[in-house]
């Protein structure tokens, strides 16, 4: 299970829980308030790509267990406001 947490303090973290939900592990994300995203090169995945802090985004898990996340309000790479970006996290 994927969990994306964006707290009121402006931090952004991703966690993965085991199916039994008995433990969690921090995977990636900044613990700095109001962190901007790192978008990299469009269409190319990179370990350095990262979500900026956001709220009110929409996410779903597809039939292959991959997570998709769209938009919200928060911090893009060079600006902040309403976001119109789509992120994909493979299982």
PDB file of N, CA, C and O in Angstrom:
ATOM      1  N   UNK A   1       0.836  -1.169   0.000  1.00  0.00           N
ATOM      2  CA  UNK A   1       0.000   0.000   0.000  1.00  0.00           C
ATOM      3  C   UNK A   1       0.889   1.244   0.000  1.00  0.00           C
ATOM      4  O   UNK A   1       1.842   1.329   0.775  1.00  0.00           O
ATOM      5  N   UNK A   2       0.582   2.190  -0.853  1.00  0.00           N
ATOM      6  CA  UNK A   2       1.293   3.456  -0.896  1.00  0.00           C
ATOM      7  C   UNK A   2       0.552   4.476  -0.049  1.00  0.00           C
ATOM      8  O   UNK A   2      -0.678   4.503  -0.044  1.00  0.00           O
ATOM      9  N   UNK A   3       1.278   5.302   0.656  1.00  0.00           N
ATOM     10  CA  UNK A   3       0.678   6.403   1.389  1.00  0.00           C
ATOM     11  C   UNK A   3       1.477   7.642   1.075  1.00  0.00           C
ATOM     12  O   UNK A   3       2.694   7.664   1.255  1.00  0.00           O
ATOM     13  N   UNK A   4       0.805   8.667   0.610  1.00  0.00           N
ATOM     14  CA  UNK A   4       1.449   9.950   0.396  1.00  0.00           C
ATOM     15  C   UNK A   4       0.921  10.877   1.470  1.00  0.00           C
ATOM     16  O   UNK A   4      -0.286  11.098   1.573  1.00  0.00           O
ATOM     17  N   UNK A   5       1.809  11.410   2.257  1.00  0.00           N
ATOM     18  CA  UNK A   5       1.392  12.289   3.348  1.00  0.00           C
ATOM     19  C   UNK A   5       1.938  13.681   3.126  1.00  0.00           C
ATOM     20  O   UNK A   5       3.142  13.868   2.948  1.00  0.00           O
ATOM     21  N   UNK A   6       1.062  14.639   3.136  1.00  0.00           N
ATOM     22  CA  UNK A   6       1.466  16.031   3.074  1.00  0.00           C
ATOM     23  C   UNK A   6       0.851  16.705   4.283  1.00  0.00           C
ATOM     24  O   UNK A   6      -0.355  16.951   4.322  1.00  0.00           O
ATOM     25  N   UNK A   7       1.667  16.996   5.249  1.00  0.00           N
ATOM     26  CA  UNK A   7       1.189  17.467   6.552  1.00  0.00           C
ATOM     27  C   UNK A   7       1.020  18.977   6.570  1.00  0.00           C
ATOM     28  O   UNK A   7       1.535  19.686   5.705  1.00  0.00           O
ATOM     29  N   UNK A   8       0.289  19.455   7.568  1.00  0.00           N
ATOM     30  CA  UNK A   8       0.071  20.874   7.731  1.00  0.00           C
ATOM     31  C   UNK A   8       1.358  21.657   7.891  1.00  0.00           C
ATOM     32  O   UNK A   8       1.387  22.860   7.635  1.00  0.00           O
ATOM     33  N   UNK A   9       2.413  20.998   8.308  1.00  0.00           N
ATOM     34  CA  UNK A   9       3.699  21.672   8.457  1.00  0.00           C
ATOM     35  C   UNK A   9       4.383  21.899   7.118  1.00  0.00           C
ATOM     36  O   UNK A   9       5.432  22.540   7.048  1.00  0.00           O
ATOM     37  N   UNK A  10       3.782  21.366   6.049  1.00  0.00           N
ATOM     38  CA  UNK A  10       4.367  21.549   4.733  1.00  0.00           C
ATOM     39  C   UNK A  10       5.390  20.498   4.371  1.00  0.00           C
ATOM     40  O   UNK A  10       6.160  20.695   3.431  1.00  0.00           O
ATOM     41  N   UNK A  11       5.426  19.388   5.084  1.00  0.00           N
ATOM     42  CA  UNK A  11       6.361  18.316   4.719  1.00  0.00           C
ATOM     43  C   UNK A  11       5.672  17.356   3.776  1.00  0.00           C
ATOM     44  O   UNK A  11       4.443  17.319   3.712  1.00  0.00           O
ATOM     45  N   UNK A  12       6.446  16.582   3.048  1.00  0.00           N
ATOM     46  CA  UNK A  12       5.908  15.685   2.044  1.00  0.00           C
ATOM     47  C   UNK A  12       6.665  14.371   2.131  1.00  0.00           C
ATOM     48  O   UNK A  12       7.872  14.345   1.891  1.00  0.00           O
ATOM     49  N   UNK A  13       5.989  13.282   2.468  1.00  0.00           N
ATOM     50  CA  UNK A  13       6.655  11.994   2.595  1.00  0.00           C
ATOM     51  C   UNK A  13       5.862  10.915   1.890  1.00  0.00           C
ATOM     52  O   UNK A  13       4.648  11.035   1.728  1.00  0.00           O
ATOM     53  N   UNK A  14       6.538   9.870   1.474  1.00  0.00           N
ATOM     54  CA  UNK A  14       5.895   8.694   0.907  1.00  0.00           C
ATOM     55  C   UNK A  14       6.237   7.500   1.783  1.00  0.00           C
ATOM     56  O   UNK A  14       7.390   7.318   2.175  1.00  0.00           O
ATOM     57  N   UNK A  15       5.248   6.700   2.084  1.00  0.00           N
ATOM     58  CA  UNK A  15       5.441   5.522   2.915  1.00  0.00           C
ATOM     59  C   UNK A  15       4.885   4.299   2.215  1.00  0.00           C
ATOM     60  O   UNK A  15       4.000   4.410   1.367  1.00  0.00           O
ATOM     61  N   UNK A  16       5.397   3.146   2.564  1.00  0.00           N
ATOM     62  CA  UNK A  16       4.872   1.888   2.063  1.00  0.00           C
ATOM     63  C   UNK A  16       4.581   0.987   3.251  1.00  0.00           C
ATOM     64  O   UNK A  16       5.461   0.733   4.073  1.00  0.00           O
ATOM     65  N   UNK A  17       3.357   0.507   3.344  1.00  0.00           N
ATOM     66  CA  UNK A  17       2.971  -0.375   4.439  1.00  0.00           C
ATOM     67  C   UNK A  17       2.881  -1.804   3.953  1.00  0.00           C
ATOM     68  O   UNK A  17       2.500  -2.055   2.809  1.00  0.00           O
ATOM     69  N   UNK A  18       3.230  -2.741   4.817  1.00  0.00           N
ATOM     70  CA  UNK A  18       3.027  -4.144   4.503  1.00  0.00           C
ATOM     71  C   UNK A  18       1.526  -4.415   4.486  1.00  0.00           C
ATOM     72  O   UNK A  18       0.753  -3.645   5.055  1.00  0.00           O
ATOM     73  N   UNK A  19       1.116  -5.482   3.850  1.00  0.00           N
ATOM     74  CA  UNK A  19      -0.303  -5.788   3.733  1.00  0.00           C
ATOM     75  C   UNK A  19      -0.977  -5.896   5.089  1.00  0.00           C
ATOM     76  O   UNK A  19      -2.142  -5.523   5.225  1.00  0.00           O
ATOM     77  N   UNK A  20      -0.285  -6.390   6.078  1.00  0.00           N
ATOM     78  CA  UNK A  20      -0.875  -6.517   7.412  1.00  0.00           C
ATOM     79  C   UNK A  20      -0.963  -5.166   8.119  1.00  0.00           C
ATOM     80  O   UNK A  20      -1.544  -5.075   9.200  1.00  0.00           O
ATOM     81  N   UNK A  21      -0.403  -4.132   7.533  1.00  0.00           N
ATOM     82  CA  UNK A  21      -0.424  -2.782   8.102  1.00  0.00           C
ATOM     83  C   UNK A  21       0.206  -2.726   9.486  1.00  0.00           C
ATOM     84  O   UNK A  21      -0.212  -1.938  10.334  1.00  0.00           O
ATOM     85  N   UNK A  22       1.198  -3.551   9.709  1.00  0.00           N
ATOM     86  CA  UNK A  22       1.832  -3.582  11.022  1.00  0.00           C
ATOM     87  C   UNK A  22       3.099  -2.746  11.085  1.00  0.00           C
ATOM     88  O   UNK A  22       3.613  -2.474  12.170  1.00  0.00           O
ATOM     89  N   UNK A  23       3.600  -2.342   9.941  1.00  0.00           N
ATOM     90  CA  UNK A  23       4.799  -1.525   9.947  1.00  0.00           C
ATOM     91  C   UNK A  23       4.797  -0.604   8.741  1.00  0.00           C
ATOM     92  O   UNK A  23       4.057  -0.828   7.784  1.00  0.00           O
ATOM     93  N   UNK A  24       5.605   0.407   8.785  1.00  0.00           N
ATOM     94  CA  UNK A  24       5.740   1.303   7.648  1.00  0.00           C
ATOM     95  C   UNK A  24       7.207   1.665   7.476  1.00  0.00           C
ATOM     96  O   UNK A  24       8.008   1.536   8.401  1.00  0.00           O
ATOM     97  N   UNK A  25       7.538   2.113   6.292  1.00  0.00           N
ATOM     98  CA  UNK A  25       8.909   2.496   5.992  1.00  0.00           C
ATOM     99  C   UNK A  25       8.897   3.806   5.216  1.00  0.00           C
ATOM    100  O   UNK A  25       8.128   3.962   4.267  1.00  0.00           O
ATOM    101  N   UNK A  26       9.744   4.744   5.614  1.00  0.00           N
ATOM    102  CA  UNK A  26       9.874   5.986   4.877  1.00  0.00           C
ATOM    103  C   UNK A  26      10.621   5.683   3.594  1.00  0.00           C
ATOM    104  O   UNK A  26      11.715   5.121   3.636  1.00  0.00           O
ATOM    105  N   UNK A  27      10.051   6.045   2.452  1.00  0.00           N
ATOM    106  CA  UNK A  27      10.682   5.759   1.168  1.00  0.00           C
ATOM    107  C   UNK A  27      11.398   6.965   0.594  1.00  0.00           C
ATOM    108  O   UNK A  27      12.556   6.873   0.186  1.00  0.00           O
ATOM    109  N   UNK A  28      10.716   8.087   0.562  1.00  0.00           N
ATOM    110  CA  UNK A  28      11.286   9.257  -0.088  1.00  0.00           C
ATOM    111  C   UNK A  28      10.440  10.459   0.268  1.00  0.00           C
ATOM    112  O   UNK A  28       9.245  10.322   0.528  1.00  0.00           O
ATOM    113  N   UNK A  29      11.026  11.601   0.285  1.00  0.00           N
ATOM    114  CA  UNK A  29      10.283  12.831   0.508  1.00  0.00           C
ATOM    115  C   UNK A  29      11.051  13.765   1.416  1.00  0.00           C
ATOM    116  O   UNK A  29      11.859  13.348   2.246  1.00  0.00           O
ATOM    117  N   UNK A  30      10.776  15.023   1.233  1.00  0.00           N
ATOM    118  CA  UNK A  30      11.474  16.027   2.013  1.00  0.00           C
ATOM    119  C   UNK A  30      10.804  16.205   3.369  1.00  0.00           C
ATOM    120  O   UNK A  30       9.592  16.040   3.502  1.00  0.00           O
ATOM    121  N   UNK A  31      11.591  16.538   4.355  1.00  0.00           N
ATOM    122  CA  UNK A  31      11.027  16.902   5.655  1.00  0.00           C
ATOM    123  C   UNK A  31      11.188  18.409   5.878  1.00  0.00           C
ATOM    124  O   UNK A  31      11.116  18.891   7.009  1.00  0.00           O
ATOM    125  N   UNK A  32      11.406  19.139   4.789  1.00  0.00           N
ATOM    126  CA  UNK A  32      11.551  20.582   4.824  1.00  0.00           C
ATOM    127  C   UNK A  32      10.224  21.230   4.435  1.00  0.00           C
ATOM    128  O   UNK A  32       9.599  20.809   3.462  1.00  0.00           O
ATOM    129  N   UNK A  33       9.786  22.241   5.174  1.00  0.00           N
ATOM    130  CA  UNK A  33       8.524  22.918   4.882  1.00  0.00           C
ATOM    131  C   UNK A  33       8.558  23.585   3.509  1.00  0.00           C
ATOM    132  O   UNK A  33       9.591  24.101   3.081  1.00  0.00           O
ATOM    133  N   UNK A  34       7.419  23.567   2.830  1.00  0.00           N
ATOM    134  CA  UNK A  34       7.222  24.271   1.558  1.00  0.00           C
ATOM    135  C   UNK A  34       8.223  23.866   0.483  1.00  0.00           C
ATOM    136  O   UNK A  34       8.722  24.711  -0.261  1.00  0.00           O
ATOM    137  N   UNK A  35       8.511  22.585   0.405  1.00  0.00           N
ATOM    138  CA  UNK A  35       9.500  22.053  -0.538  1.00  0.00           C
ATOM    139  C   UNK A  35       8.932  22.024  -1.958  1.00  0.00           C
ATOM    140  O   UNK A  35       7.831  21.521  -2.182  1.00  0.00           O
ATOM    141  N   UNK A  36       9.686  22.565  -2.913  1.00  0.00           N
ATOM    142  CA  UNK A  36       9.309  22.521  -4.326  1.00  0.00           C
ATOM    143  C   UNK A  36       9.599  21.134  -4.898  1.00  0.00           C
ATOM    144  O   UNK A  36      10.437  20.402  -4.372  1.00  0.00           O
ATOM    145  N   UNK A  37       8.900  20.781  -5.979  1.00  0.00           N
ATOM    146  CA  UNK A  37       9.126  19.511  -6.648  1.00  0.00           C
ATOM    147  C   UNK A  37      10.367  19.543  -7.519  1.00  0.00           C
ATOM    148  O   UNK A  37      10.895  20.609  -7.835  1.00  0.00           O
ATOM    149  N   UNK A  38      10.824  18.367  -7.902  1.00  0.00           N
ATOM    150  CA  UNK A  38      11.923  18.212  -8.855  1.00  0.00           C
ATOM    151  C   UNK A  38      11.357  17.395 -10.006  1.00  0.00           C
ATOM    152  O   UNK A  38      11.079  16.207  -9.847  1.00  0.00           O
ATOM    153  N   UNK A  39      11.185  18.022 -11.159  1.00  0.00           N
ATOM    154  CA  UNK A  39      10.493  17.395 -12.276  1.00  0.00           C
ATOM    155  C   UNK A  39      11.410  16.681 -13.246  1.00  0.00           C
ATOM    156  O   UNK A  39      10.961  15.752 -13.918  1.00  0.00           O
ATOM    157  N   UNK A  40      12.653  17.061 -13.351  1.00  0.00           N
ATOM    158  CA  UNK A  40      13.572  16.380 -14.261  1.00  0.00           C
ATOM    159  C   UNK A  40      13.175  16.557 -15.717  1.00  0.00           C
ATOM    160  O   UNK A  40      12.601  17.581 -16.087  1.00  0.00           O
ATOM    161  N   UNK A  41      13.478  15.561 -16.545  1.00  0.00           N
ATOM    162  CA  UNK A  41      13.176  15.590 -17.972  1.00  0.00           C
ATOM    163  C   UNK A  41      11.865  14.869 -18.232  1.00  0.00           C
ATOM    164  O   UNK A  41      11.693  13.722 -17.820  1.00  0.00           O
ATOM    165  N   UNK A  42      10.942  15.534 -18.911  1.00  0.00           N
ATOM    166  CA  UNK A  42       9.624  14.960 -19.202  1.00  0.00           C
ATOM    167  C   UNK A  42       9.758  13.609 -19.901  1.00  0.00           C
ATOM    168  O   UNK A  42      10.472  13.480 -20.895  1.00  0.00           O
ATOM    169  N   UNK A  43       9.065  12.609 -19.371  1.00  0.00           N
ATOM    170  CA  UNK A  43       9.054  11.277 -19.968  1.00  0.00           C
ATOM    171  C   UNK A  43      10.200  10.377 -19.538  1.00  0.00           C
ATOM    172  O   UNK A  43      10.240   9.210 -19.926  1.00  0.00           O
ATOM    173  N   UNK A  44      11.133  10.891 -18.746  1.00  0.00           N
ATOM    174  CA  UNK A  44      12.260  10.081 -18.288  1.00  0.00           C
ATOM    175  C   UNK A  44      12.230   9.980 -16.770  1.00  0.00           C
ATOM    176  O   UNK A  44      12.257  10.989 -16.065  1.00  0.00           O
ATOM    177  N   UNK A  45      12.174   8.742 -16.277  1.00  0.00           N
ATOM    178  CA  UNK A  45      12.187   8.581 -14.826  1.00  0.00           C
ATOM    179  C   UNK A  45      13.588   8.805 -14.280  1.00  0.00           C
ATOM    180  O   UNK A  45      14.590   8.543 -14.946  1.00  0.00           O
ATOM    181  N   UNK A  46      13.626   9.299 -13.048  1.00  0.00           N
ATOM    182  CA  UNK A  46      14.906   9.561 -12.403  1.00  0.00           C
ATOM    183  C   UNK A  46      14.722   9.451 -10.897  1.00  0.00           C
ATOM    184  O   UNK A  46      13.687   9.845 -10.359  1.00  0.00           O
ATOM    185  N   UNK A  47      15.712   8.925 -10.234  1.00  0.00           N
ATOM    186  CA  UNK A  47      15.672   8.796  -8.779  1.00  0.00           C
ATOM    187  C   UNK A  47      15.605  10.170  -8.113  1.00  0.00           C
ATOM    188  O   UNK A  47      15.150  10.280  -6.975  1.00  0.00           O
ATOM    189  N   UNK A  48      16.051  11.215  -8.805  1.00  0.00           N
ATOM    190  CA  UNK A  48      16.043  12.553  -8.213  1.00  0.00           C
ATOM    191  C   UNK A  48      14.708  13.290  -8.386  1.00  0.00           C
ATOM    192  O   UNK A  48      14.504  14.329  -7.758  1.00  0.00           O
ATOM    193  N   UNK A  49      13.789  12.773  -9.230  1.00  0.00           N
ATOM    194  CA  UNK A  49      12.469  13.387  -9.369  1.00  0.00           C
ATOM    195  C   UNK A  49      11.714  13.249  -8.054  1.00  0.00           C
ATOM    196  O   UNK A  49      11.781  12.206  -7.403  1.00  0.00           O
ATOM    197  N   UNK A  50      10.994  14.304  -7.660  1.00  0.00           N
ATOM    198  CA  UNK A  50      10.271  14.270  -6.389  1.00  0.00           C
ATOM    199  C   UNK A  50       9.063  15.200  -6.427  1.00  0.00           C
ATOM    200  O   UNK A  50       9.097  16.263  -7.046  1.00  0.00           O
ATOM    201  N   UNK A  51       8.010  14.782  -5.762  1.00  0.00           N
ATOM    202  CA  UNK A  51       6.828  15.624  -5.614  1.00  0.00           C
ATOM    203  C   UNK A  51       7.141  16.830  -4.751  1.00  0.00           C
ATOM    204  O   UNK A  51       7.920  16.741  -3.802  1.00  0.00           O
ATOM    205  N   UNK A  52       6.534  17.953  -5.084  1.00  0.00           N
ATOM    206  CA  UNK A  52       6.554  19.084  -4.174  1.00  0.00           C
ATOM    207  C   UNK A  52       5.420  18.916  -3.173  1.00  0.00           C
ATOM    208  O   UNK A  52       4.521  18.100  -3.379  1.00  0.00           O
ATOM    209  N   UNK A  53       5.459  19.674  -2.106  1.00  0.00           N
ATOM    210  CA  UNK A  53       4.390  19.628  -1.104  1.00  0.00           C
ATOM    211  C   UNK A  53       3.082  20.030  -1.767  1.00  0.00           C
ATOM    212  O   UNK A  53       3.056  20.977  -2.552  1.00  0.00           O
ATOM    213  N   UNK A  54       1.988  19.321  -1.463  1.00  0.00           N
ATOM    214  CA  UNK A  54       0.691  19.607  -2.065  1.00  0.00           C
ATOM    215  C   UNK A  54      -0.447  19.119  -1.187  1.00  0.00           C
ATOM    216  O   UNK A  54      -0.269  18.253  -0.331  1.00  0.00           O
ATOM    217  N   UNK A  55      -1.617  19.692  -1.417  1.00  0.00           N
ATOM    218  CA  UNK A  55      -2.860  19.248  -0.801  1.00  0.00           C
ATOM    219  C   UNK A  55      -3.899  19.145  -1.903  1.00  0.00           C
ATOM    220  O   UNK A  55      -3.704  19.664  -3.001  1.00  0.00           O
ATOM    221  N   UNK A  56      -5.003  18.473  -1.607  1.00  0.00           N
ATOM    222  CA  UNK A  56      -6.147  18.372  -2.526  1.00  0.00           C
ATOM    223  C   UNK A  56      -5.819  17.720  -3.860  1.00  0.00           C
ATOM    224  O   UNK A  56      -6.446  18.041  -4.870  1.00  0.00           O
ATOM    225  N   UNK A  57      -4.858  16.819  -3.884  1.00  0.00           N
ATOM    226  CA  UNK A  57      -4.566  16.073  -5.111  1.00  0.00           C
ATOM    227  C   UNK A  57      -5.498  14.866  -5.183  1.00  0.00           C
ATOM    228  O   UNK A  57      -6.174  14.532  -4.209  1.00  0.00           O
ATOM    229  N   UNK A  58      -5.525  14.220  -6.338  1.00  0.00           N
ATOM    230  CA  UNK A  58      -6.317  13.013  -6.556  1.00  0.00           C
ATOM    231  C   UNK A  58      -5.347  11.887  -6.870  1.00  0.00           C
ATOM    232  O   UNK A  58      -4.432  12.066  -7.675  1.00  0.00           O
ATOM    233  N   UNK A  59      -5.534  10.724  -6.243  1.00  0.00           N
ATOM    234  CA  UNK A  59      -4.654   9.588  -6.530  1.00  0.00           C
ATOM    235  C   UNK A  59      -5.477   8.322  -6.664  1.00  0.00           C
ATOM    236  O   UNK A  59      -6.587   8.230  -6.139  1.00  0.00           O
ATOM    237  N   UNK A  60      -4.926   7.349  -7.367  1.00  0.00           N
ATOM    238  CA  UNK A  60      -5.585   6.065  -7.537  1.00  0.00           C
ATOM    239  C   UNK A  60      -4.545   4.993  -7.803  1.00  0.00           C
ATOM    240  O   UNK A  60      -3.417   5.279  -8.205  1.00  0.00           O
ATOM    241  N   UNK A  61      -4.946   3.761  -7.573  1.00  0.00           N
ATOM    242  CA  UNK A  61      -4.116   2.590  -7.853  1.00  0.00           C
ATOM    243  C   UNK A  61      -4.719   1.885  -9.061  1.00  0.00           C
ATOM    244  O   UNK A  61      -5.911   1.576  -9.062  1.00  0.00           O
ATOM    245  N   UNK A  62      -3.914   1.627 -10.090  1.00  0.00           N
ATOM    246  CA  UNK A  62      -4.433   0.940 -11.277  1.00  0.00           C
ATOM    247  C   UNK A  62      -4.479  -0.568 -11.064  1.00  0.00           C
ATOM    248  O   UNK A  62      -4.095  -1.061 -10.003  1.00  0.00           O
ATOM    249  N   UNK A  63      -4.944  -1.289 -12.058  1.00  0.00           N
ATOM    250  CA  UNK A  63      -5.124  -2.743 -11.934  1.00  0.00           C
ATOM    251  C   UNK A  63      -3.807  -3.495 -11.779  1.00  0.00           C
ATOM    252  O   UNK A  63      -3.813  -4.667 -11.402  1.00  0.00           O
ATOM    253  N   UNK A  64      -2.676  -2.844 -12.062  1.00  0.00           N
ATOM    254  CA  UNK A  64      -1.364  -3.461 -11.886  1.00  0.00           C
ATOM    255  C   UNK A  64      -0.725  -3.110 -10.548  1.00  0.00           C
ATOM    256  O   UNK A  64       0.400  -3.524 -10.268  1.00  0.00           O
ATOM    257  N   UNK A  65      -1.447  -2.338  -9.713  1.00  0.00           N
ATOM    258  CA  UNK A  65      -0.926  -1.969  -8.408  1.00  0.00           C
ATOM    259  C   UNK A  65      -0.039  -0.736  -8.412  1.00  0.00           C
ATOM    260  O   UNK A  65       0.615  -0.444  -7.411  1.00  0.00           O
ATOM    261  N   UNK A  66      -0.007  -0.003  -9.528  1.00  0.00           N
ATOM    262  CA  UNK A  66       0.790   1.220  -9.617  1.00  0.00           C
ATOM    263  C   UNK A  66      -0.036   2.406  -9.139  1.00  0.00           C
ATOM    264  O   UNK A  66      -1.254   2.434  -9.319  1.00  0.00           O
ATOM    265  N   UNK A  67       0.624   3.383  -8.531  1.00  0.00           N
ATOM    266  CA  UNK A  67      -0.070   4.556  -8.035  1.00  0.00           C
ATOM    267  C   UNK A  67       0.087   5.726  -8.992  1.00  0.00           C
ATOM    268  O   UNK A  67       1.178   5.989  -9.498  1.00  0.00           O
ATOM    269  N   UNK A  68      -1.015   6.425  -9.235  1.00  0.00           N
ATOM    270  CA  UNK A  68      -1.048   7.632 -10.041  1.00  0.00           C
ATOM    271  C   UNK A  68      -1.502   8.775  -9.144  1.00  0.00           C
ATOM    272  O   UNK A  68      -2.365   8.580  -8.288  1.00  0.00           O
ATOM    273  N   UNK A  69      -0.937   9.959  -9.327  1.00  0.00           N
ATOM    274  CA  UNK A  69      -1.323  11.123  -8.542  1.00  0.00           C
ATOM    275  C   UNK A  69      -1.423  12.319  -9.477  1.00  0.00           C
ATOM    276  O   UNK A  69      -0.515  12.580 -10.266  1.00  0.00           O
ATOM    277  N   UNK A  70      -2.544  13.053  -9.381  1.00  0.00           N
ATOM    278  CA  UNK A  70      -2.770  14.194 -10.260  1.00  0.00           C
ATOM    279  C   UNK A  70      -3.045  15.465  -9.472  1.00  0.00           C
ATOM    280  O   UNK A  70      -3.864  15.473  -8.553  1.00  0.00           O
ATOM    281  N   UNK A  71      -2.357  16.535  -9.836  1.00  0.00           N
ATOM    282  CA  UNK A  71      -2.662  17.885  -9.418  1.00  0.00           C
ATOM    283  C   UNK A  71      -2.647  18.180  -7.936  1.00  0.00           C
ATOM    284  O   UNK A  71      -1.905  17.572  -7.165  1.00  0.00           O
ATOM    285  N   UNK A  72      -3.490  19.133  -7.556  1.00  0.00           N
ATOM    286  CA  UNK A  72      -3.584  19.604  -6.197  1.00  0.00           C
ATOM    287  C   UNK A  72      -3.191  21.071  -6.114  1.00  0.00           C
ATOM    288  O   UNK A  72      -3.095  21.761  -7.130  1.00  0.00           O
ATOM    289  N   UNK A  73      -2.971  21.527  -4.920  1.00  0.00           N
ATOM    290  CA  UNK A  73      -2.514  22.888  -4.671  1.00  0.00           C
ATOM    291  C   UNK A  73      -1.207  22.782  -3.906  1.00  0.00           C
ATOM    292  O   UNK A  73      -1.154  22.138  -2.858  1.00  0.00           O
ATOM    293  N   UNK A  74      -0.162  23.397  -4.409  1.00  0.00           N
ATOM    294  CA  UNK A  74       1.125  23.267  -3.729  1.00  0.00           C
ATOM    295  C   UNK A  74       2.273  23.840  -4.525  1.00  0.00           C
ATOM    296  O   UNK A  74       2.136  24.865  -5.193  1.00  0.00           O
ATOM    297  N   UNK A  75       3.406  23.171  -4.448  1.00  0.00           N
ATOM    298  CA  UNK A  75       4.669  23.668  -4.991  1.00  0.00           C
ATOM    299  C   UNK A  75       5.127  22.824  -6.173  1.00  0.00           C
ATOM    300  O   UNK A  75       5.429  21.640  -6.032  1.00  0.00           O
ATOM    301  N   UNK A  76       5.171  23.461  -7.345  1.00  0.00           N
ATOM    302  CA  UNK A  76       5.751  22.826  -8.523  1.00  0.00           C
ATOM    303  C   UNK A  76       7.268  23.041  -8.476  1.00  0.00           C
ATOM    304  O   UNK A  76       7.819  23.371  -7.426  1.00  0.00           O
ATOM    305  N   UNK A  77       7.925  22.856  -9.591  1.00  0.00           N
ATOM    306  CA  UNK A  77       9.380  22.991  -9.595  1.00  0.00           C
ATOM    307  C   UNK A  77       9.830  24.437  -9.359  1.00  0.00           C
ATOM    308  O   UNK A  77      10.784  24.672  -8.617  1.00  0.00           O
ATOM    309  N   UNK A  78       9.156  25.399  -9.978  1.00  0.00           N
ATOM    310  CA  UNK A  78       9.593  26.793  -9.874  1.00  0.00           C
ATOM    311  C   UNK A  78       8.506  27.761  -9.420  1.00  0.00           C
ATOM    312  O   UNK A  78       8.728  28.972  -9.415  1.00  0.00           O
ATOM    313  N   UNK A  79       7.354  27.262  -9.046  1.00  0.00           N
ATOM    314  CA  UNK A  79       6.254  28.125  -8.646  1.00  0.00           C
ATOM    315  C   UNK A  79       5.342  27.387  -7.682  1.00  0.00           C
ATOM    316  O   UNK A  79       5.543  26.208  -7.390  1.00  0.00           O
ATOM    317  N   UNK A  80       4.334  28.101  -7.192  1.00  0.00           N
ATOM    318  CA  UNK A  80       3.348  27.457  -6.335  1.00  0.00           C
ATOM    319  C   UNK A  80       1.955  27.895  -6.750  1.00  0.00           C
ATOM    320  O   UNK A  80       1.779  28.946  -7.366  1.00  0.00           O
ATOM    321  N   UNK A  81       0.971  27.082  -6.408  1.00  0.00           N
ATOM    322  CA  UNK A  81      -0.414  27.376  -6.777  1.00  0.00           C
ATOM    323  C   UNK A  81      -1.124  26.103  -7.166  1.00  0.00           C
ATOM    324  O   UNK A  81      -0.803  25.027  -6.662  1.00  0.00           O
ATOM    325  N   UNK A  82      -2.099  26.221  -8.069  1.00  0.00           N
ATOM    326  CA  UNK A  82      -2.842  25.056  -8.560  1.00  0.00           C
ATOM    327  C   UNK A  82      -1.943  24.252  -9.498  1.00  0.00           C
ATOM    328  O   UNK A  82      -1.359  24.795 -10.435  1.00  0.00           O
ATOM    329  N   UNK A  83      -1.844  22.963  -9.232  1.00  0.00           N
ATOM    330  CA  UNK A  83      -0.945  22.103 -10.001  1.00  0.00           C
ATOM    331  C   UNK A  83      -1.725  21.302 -11.034  1.00  0.00           C
ATOM    332  O   UNK A  83      -2.856  20.886 -10.783  1.00  0.00           O
ATOM    333  N   UNK A  84      -1.127  21.090 -12.180  1.00  0.00           N
ATOM    334  CA  UNK A  84      -1.726  20.329 -13.271  1.00  0.00           C
ATOM    335  C   UNK A  84      -0.697  19.313 -13.747  1.00  0.00           C
ATOM    336  O   UNK A  84      -0.354  19.275 -14.929  1.00  0.00           O
ATOM    337  N   UNK A  85      -0.201  18.482 -12.814  1.00  0.00           N
ATOM    338  CA  UNK A  85       0.835  17.519 -13.148  1.00  0.00           C
ATOM    339  C   UNK A  85       0.358  16.109 -12.794  1.00  0.00           C
ATOM    340  O   UNK A  85      -0.482  15.924 -11.913  1.00  0.00           O
ATOM    341  N   UNK A  86       0.908  15.129 -13.493  1.00  0.00           N
ATOM    342  CA  UNK A  86       0.552  13.729 -13.276  1.00  0.00           C
ATOM    343  C   UNK A  86       1.820  12.964 -12.921  1.00  0.00           C
ATOM    344  O   UNK A  86       2.816  13.026 -13.642  1.00  0.00           O
ATOM    345  N   UNK A  87       1.773  12.237 -11.797  1.00  0.00           N
ATOM    346  CA  UNK A  87       2.911  11.438 -11.321  1.00  0.00           C
ATOM    347  C   UNK A  87       2.525   9.973 -11.328  1.00  0.00           C
ATOM    348  O   UNK A  87       1.376   9.618 -11.064  1.00  0.00           O
ATOM    349  N   UNK A  88       3.505   9.119 -11.635  1.00  0.00           N
ATOM    350  CA  UNK A  88       3.302   7.668 -11.690  1.00  0.00           C
ATOM    351  C   UNK A  88       4.363   6.999 -10.826  1.00  0.00           C
ATOM    352  O   UNK A  88       5.557   7.262 -10.969  1.00  0.00           O
ATOM    353  N   UNK A  89       3.913   6.139  -9.937  1.00  0.00           N
ATOM    354  CA  UNK A  89       4.826   5.352  -9.101  1.00  0.00           C
ATOM    355  C   UNK A  89       4.572   3.874  -9.380  1.00  0.00           C
ATOM    356  O   UNK A  89       3.472   3.372  -9.149  1.00  0.00           O
ATOM    357  N   UNK A  90       5.591   3.184  -9.874  1.00  0.00           N
ATOM    358  CA  UNK A  90       5.423   1.765 -10.182  1.00  0.00           C
ATOM    359  C   UNK A  90       5.487   0.936  -8.917  1.00  0.00           C
ATOM    360  O   UNK A  90       6.144   1.303  -7.942  1.00  0.00           O
ATOM    361  N   UNK A  91       4.799  -0.179  -8.951  1.00  0.00           N
ATOM    362  CA  UNK A  91       4.719  -1.092  -7.806  1.00  0.00           C
ATOM    363  C   UNK A  91       6.054  -1.673  -7.478  1.00  0.00           C
ATOM    364  O   UNK A  91       6.171  -2.463  -6.540  1.00  0.00           O
TER     365      UNK A  91
END
